[in-house]
Amino acid sequence: EISECLVGSEMCIRDSSQTMGYETYYYAVLLPNGEILRMAQDAETVWSIYDSTLPAIVLSCVALMLAAAVLAALLTRALVSPVLSMTEDLDHIQDNVPYKELVPFAESIHSDRILRENNEKMRQEFTANVSHELKTPLTSISGYAELIETGMASEQDTVRFAHGIHNSANRLLTLINDIIRLSELDGTEEEADTELLNLHEMAQNCVEMLKMSAEKHKVTIALNGTECYVTANRQMMEELLYNLCDNAIRYNNPGGSVDVQTYAREGHTYLVVKDTGIGISKEHQERIFERFYRVDKSRSKSTGGTGLGLAIVKHIIAKSHAELELESEPGKGTTIRVIF
């Protein structure tokens, strides 16, 4: 090794100790008198320095981790605490928003809460209305039946009471069927099966079916327009046509008329039901599609309507992705236009 250093007059390095972690640097020079001057210097390696500082590094890491955990807990509490305070008053959550980023979230919760409250209110009103509507015909049936059972009714009265029982039972069945249908429309989220339907032909069938009812109410009903088509659910279209036409007949005046029109224009299919009936004032027009809402309650009872026909119409139009337009004036009749 020394000879190699002498030949090149270079420095040589030898790892003197793997366990002690230092290296020895040698330098040899040939003097003029033939003697050799050899020098050596020990130096610590990087690994020896790392070994000596390892405990300090470990302690520093542990200290940093503990400090980070404490700081994270404090920051989390500081950030979450205002958010938790928002839940203390859900009725006014939109007025107590600590961060602007949470404004849409708070408004969404507020809107959802209002919607739930409205739905709950409507459900309670619907339950109360159903109970009342069911009670009326059942009371009549029970009263007539009791008079017949006790023998207090004469033979002539028995026939009249039986007729009353029959009418009340029919009204009860119609009401129950409408309630069941509304529940079905409310409960299903799936798209109904659709097909290409001849709306003019379906309207013609509906008009023919309701001619006897129109004659009973001393109203004329007729179909006009042209053949047109719509892609929709057949059962829903039949119910839509029936309820609109039946409503126009029931709330008409003796000697009045119902004009049903179907036509296609500018890529849309139109169904129009126009009557010359009692009409609807402005303050009632927005509410007539609510369940059991009646403009003239006494007249509704006499016509035998359930108060659910237009509510069913509203659901069907929504599920058919159609639009509805209403034009009406008290004493001058009503026009309902459905646009597919």
C-alpha positions in Angstrom: 0.0 0.0 0.0 2.8 2.4 0.9 4.6 1.6 -2.3 1.6 2.5 -4.3 1.4 5.8 -2.6 5.1 6.4 -3.2 4.8 5.7 -6.9 2.1 8.2 -7.4 2.8 10.4 -4.4 -0.9 10.3 -3.8 -3.1 10.0 -0.7 -4.4 6.6 0.2 -7.5 5.9 2.3 -8.2 2.8 4.3 -11.2 2.0 6.4 -9.6 1.3 9.7 -12.7 0.3 11.6 -16.2 -0.8 10.6 -17.3 -0.9 14.2 -15.7 2.4 15.4 -17.0 4.3 12.3 -13.9 6.2 11.2 -11.4 6.1 8.3 -7.7 6.6 8.2 -6.1 8.9 5.5 -2.4 8.1 4.6 0.1 10.2 2.7 3.6 9.1 1.9 6.4 11.2 0.4 9.9 10.1 -0.7 12.5 12.5 0.7 15.7 13.5 -1.2 17.9 11.4 1.2 15.9 8.3 0.3 13.9 8.2 3.5 10.1 8.0 3.4 7.9 10.4 5.3 4.6 8.8 6.0 1.6 10.7 7.6 -1.8 9.4 8.8 -5.0 11.0 10.0 -8.1 9.4 11.4 -11.5 10.9 10.5 -15.0 10.0 11.5 -17.4 8.8 8.8 -20.9 10.1 8.1 -22.3 6.9 9.8 -20.5 7.6 13.0 -22.0 11.1 13.1 -25.4 9.6 12.4 -25.0 7.1 15.2 -24.1 9.8 17.6 -27.1 12.0 16.7 -29.7 9.2 16.3 -31.1 9.5 19.8 -31.6 13.3 19.3 -33.3 12.7 16.0 -35.7 10.2 17.5 -36.5 12.4 20.3 -37.1 15.4 18.0 -39.4 13.3 15.8 -41.4 12.2 18.8 -41.6 15.7 20.1 -42.8 17.0 16.6 -45.4 14.3 16.4 -46.8 15.1 19.8 -46.8 18.8 19.1 -48.6 18.1 15.7 -51.2 15.9 17.4 -52.0 18.5 20.0 -52.0 21.4 17.5 -54.3 19.3 15.2 -56.7 18.6 18.0 -56.8 22.3 19.0 -57.3 23.4 15.3 -60.0 20.8 14.7 -61.9 21.9 17.8 -61.6 25.5 16.8 -62.9 24.7 13.2 -65.6 22.3 14.2 -67.0 24.2 17.2 -68.7 26.9 15.1 -70.1 24.3 12.8 -71.6 22.4 15.7 -73.1 25.6 17.0 -75.1 25.8 13.7 -77.1 22.8 14.7 -78.4 24.4 17.9 -81.0 26.4 15.9 -81.9 24.5 12.8 -84.9 26.8 12.1 -82.4 29.7 11.5 -79.4 27.8 10.4 -78.8 30.0 7.4 -78.4 33.0 9.7 -75.6 31.4 11.8 -73.0 30.4 9.3 -69.4 30.8 10.5 -67.7 30.2 7.1 -68.8 31.4 3.7 -68.0 28.1 2.2 -70.8 26.6 4.3 -73.5 29.0 3.1 -74.8 26.7 0.3 -74.8 23.8 2.8 -76.8 25.7 5.4 -79.3 26.9 2.8 -79.7 23.4 1.5 -80.5 22.2 5.0 -82.9 25.0 5.6 -84.7 24.4 2.3 -84.9 20.7 3.1 -86.2 21.3 6.5 -88.9 23.6 5.2 -89.8 21.0 2.6 -90.1 18.3 5.2 -92.3 20.5 7.4 -94.5 21.3 4.5 -94.8 17.7 3.5 -95.6 16.7 7.1 -98.2 19.4 7.2 -99.7 18.3 3.9 -99.7 14.7 5.1 -101.6 15.6 8.3 -104.1 17.7 6.3 -104.5 14.8 3.9 -105.1 12.3 6.7 -107.7 14.7 8.3 -109.4 15.2 4.9 -109.5 11.5 4.1 -111.0 10.8 7.5 -113.6 13.5 7.0 -114.4 12.4 3.4 -114.8 8.8 4.4 -116.9 9.6 7.4 -119.6 11.4 5.4 -120.7 8.5 3.2 -120.2 5.9 6.0 -122.4 8.0 8.2 -125.1 8.1 5.6 -124.9 4.3 5.0 -125.0 3.6 8.7 -128.0 6.0 9.2 -130.1 4.5 6.4 -129.2 1.0 7.4 -130.2 1.6 11.0 -133.6 3.0 10.0 -134.2 0.0 7.8 -133.0 -2.4 10.5 -135.3 -1.0 13.2 -138.3 -1.1 11.0 -138.9 2.6 11.2 -138.8 3.0 7.4 -141.9 2.3 5.3 -141.7 0.2 2.2 -141.5 3.3 0.1 -138.8 4.8 2.3 -136.8 1.6 2.2 -136.4 1.9 -1.5 -135.3 5.6 -1.1 -132.9 4.6 1.7 -131.5 1.8 -0.4 -130.9 4.3 -3.2 -129.1 6.6 -0.7 -127.0 3.6 0.5 -126.1 2.7 -3.1 -125.0 6.3 -3.9 -123.0 6.6 -0.7 -121.3 3.3 -1.3 -120.4 4.3 -4.9 -119.0 7.6 -3.6 -117.0 5.6 -1.0 -115.6 3.3 -3.6 -114.7 6.1 -5.9 -112.9 8.0 -3.1 -111.0 4.9 -2.0 -109.9 4.2 -5.6 -108.7 7.8 -6.0 -106.8 7.6 -2.7 -105.1 4.4 -3.7 -104.2 5.8 -7.1 -102.7 8.9 -5.6 -100.6 6.7 -3.2 -99.4 4.7 -6.2 -98.4 7.8 -8.1 -96.6 9.2 -4.9 -94.8 6.0 -4.1 -93.3 5.0 -7.4 -90.0 6.7 -8.6 -89.5 4.4 -11.6 -90.4 5.6 -15.1 -93.7 4.1 -16.2 -93.7 2.0 -19.4 -94.4 4.2 -22.4 -95.6 3.7 -26.0 -96.7 5.7 -29.0 -100.4 6.6 -28.4 -103.0 8.1 -30.7 -104.2 10.8 -28.4 -107.1 11.8 -30.7 -108.4 8.2 -30.7 -108.1 8.0 -26.9 -109.9 11.3 -26.5 -112.7 10.0 -28.7 -113.1 6.9 -26.5 -113.2 9.1 -23.4 -115.8 11.4 -24.9 -118.0 8.5 -25.9 -117.7 7.0 -22.4 -118.7 10.2 -20.7 -121.6 11.1 -22.9 -124.1 9.5 -20.6 -122.7 11.4 -17.6 -122.8 14.6 -19.6 -126.5 14.0 -20.5 -127.2 13.4 -16.8 -125.7 16.8 -16.0 -127.5 18.4 -19.0 -124.2 19.2 -20.6 -123.0 18.5 -24.2 -119.5 17.1 -24.8 -117.7 16.9 -28.2 -114.3 16.2 -29.6 -112.5 18.4 -32.2 -109.1 18.7 -33.6 -106.8 16.4 -35.6 -105.1 13.0 -35.2 -101.9 13.4 -33.1 -99.6 11.2 -31.2 -97.8 11.2 -27.9 -95.3 8.9 -26.3 -96.7 8.2 -22.8 -98.1 5.6 -20.4 -101.5 4.4 -21.7 -103.1 4.1 -18.2 -102.0 7.5 -17.2 -103.3 9.1 -20.4 -106.7 7.4 -19.9 -106.8 8.8 -16.4 -105.7 12.2 -17.5 -108.4 12.4 -20.1 -111.1 11.0 -17.9 -110.4 13.3 -14.9 -110.2 16.5 -17.0 -113.4 15.7 -19.0 -115.3 14.5 -15.9 -114.3 17.6 -14.0 -115.4 19.8 -16.8 -118.8 18.1 -16.8 -119.4 18.1 -13.1 -118.5 21.8 -12.6 -120.5 23.0 -15.6 -123.9 24.7 -15.8 -127.1 23.1 -17.1 -127.1 23.7 -20.9 -123.3 24.1 -20.9 -120.8 22.4 -23.1 -117.4 20.7 -22.9 -115.1 21.0 -25.9 -112.1 18.6 -26.1 -109.4 19.3 -28.7 -106.3 17.4 -29.7 -103.7 18.7 -32.2 -100.0 18.9 -33.0 -98.2 22.2 -33.5 -94.5 23.2 -33.7 -93.2 19.8 -32.4 -95.6 19.7 -29.5 -98.8 17.7 -28.9 -101.7 19.6 -27.3 -104.7 18.4 -25.3 -107.3 21.1 -24.6 -110.4 20.7 -22.4 -112.6 23.8 -22.5 -115.9 24.1 -20.6 -118.5 26.8 -20.1 -118.8 26.1 -16.4 -118.7 28.1 -13.1 -115.0 29.1 -13.6 -112.3 29.7 -11.1 -111.2 33.0 -9.5 -107.6 34.0 -9.5 -107.1 33.3 -5.8 -108.2 29.7 -6.2 -106.4 28.8 -9.4 -103.1 28.0 -7.8 -104.7 25.6 -5.3 -107.2 23.7 -7.3 -104.6 20.9 -7.9 -104.2 20.3 -4.2 -105.9 17.2 -2.7 -109.5 17.8 -1.5 -109.3 21.5 -2.4 -112.7 22.7 -3.6 -113.7 26.1 -4.9 -117.3 25.5 -4.2 -117.6 22.8 -1.5 -121.4 22.6 -1.5 -121.4 22.1 -5.3 -118.6 19.5 -5.1 -120.6 17.4 -2.7 -123.7 17.6 -4.9 -121.8 16.6 -8.1 -120.2 13.6 -6.3 -116.7 14.7 -6.9 -114.0 13.3 -4.6 -111.7 16.4 -4.7 -108.8 14.3 -5.9 -109.3 14.3 -9.7 -107.1 17.3 -10.4 -104.5 16.2 -7.9 -104.2 13.0 -9.9 -103.9 15.1 -13.1 -101.1 17.1 -11.6 -99.1 13.9 -10.7 -99.7 12.4 -14.2 -98.5 15.6 -15.9 -95.4 15.7 -13.8 -94.6 12.1 -14.5 -95.3 12.5 -18.2 -92.9 15.5 -18.4 -95.7 17.7 -19.8 -96.8 21.2 -19.0 -100.1 22.5 -17.9 -101.7 25.9 -18.6 -104.9 27.1 -17.0 -107.2 29.9 -18.1 -110.4 30.6 -16.2 -112.8 33.3 -15.1 -115.7 33.1 -12.8 -118.9 32.6 -14.7 -117.2 32.2 -18.0 -115.8 28.7 -17.8 -112.3 27.1 -17.7 -109.7 26.0 -20.3 -107.0 23.5 -19.3 -104.3 23.0 -21.8 -101.8 20.1 -21.5 -98.6 20.4 -23.7 -96.6 17.3 -24.4 
